[in-house]
Amino acid sequence: MPGLKGGFFSIGATGSIGKGKKSKMGKVAWAPAPPPPIEYTEEQTQCDGTGQLFPDYPRWGQLLTISNRKITKLAFNLLKNGSPTGDLTFTIRKVSDDSIIVSKLWGDAADVPATWTWCEVEFDTPTLVDEEVRILAEFSGGPAGNTLVFHKYNSSIKPSEYATRWQTSTGDWQDFSSWDSCYRYKYYLP
């Protein structure tokens, strides 16, 4: 095809502008896409204790400040106990008003393995977070005996971070300054 070259190509064309005069249309050169941004990891992977996700404690996670990061993925170390069913969703909520910044359905709790496994979601769009938040595993099922088990560490090793859970019967968050949850999130810098 005239004006088309292989590889990184350019397109050119000529046209008539009347009475035998020719005009050259501009050429367009296509460059390769820029490389993807670097994905970083923040995590707390030391685990020696557990918490259970069931109707009275349907949310477990970590209270922390995330400063100017675009969150791409969120993971927690989980296993199932018995035969739980119901949605497992990973969520980032503002501490200030409990509103949801970003949330993604992991799937049905029945699909969580019965051995410790890092269960991860990738958010549809990298989401900028720049405040104090709760990163959470949220379970819509139950009852006790058919639960999801959440891995945590029975000491505080992440400064200014705390394990956190929601108690349905009291309608309150419980923050544990002497524990840390086991989590991993991935992010880009803006």
Secondary structure, 3 states (H helix, E strand, C coil): CCCECCCCCEEEEEEEEECCEEEEEEEEECCCCCCCCCCEEEEECCCCEEEEEECCECEEEEEEEEEEEEEEEEEEEEEEECCCCCEEEEEEEECCCCCEEEEEEEEEHHHCCCCCEEEEEEEEEEEEEEEEEEEEEEECCCCCCCEEEEEEECCCCCCCCEEEEEECCCCEEEEECCCEECEEEEEECC
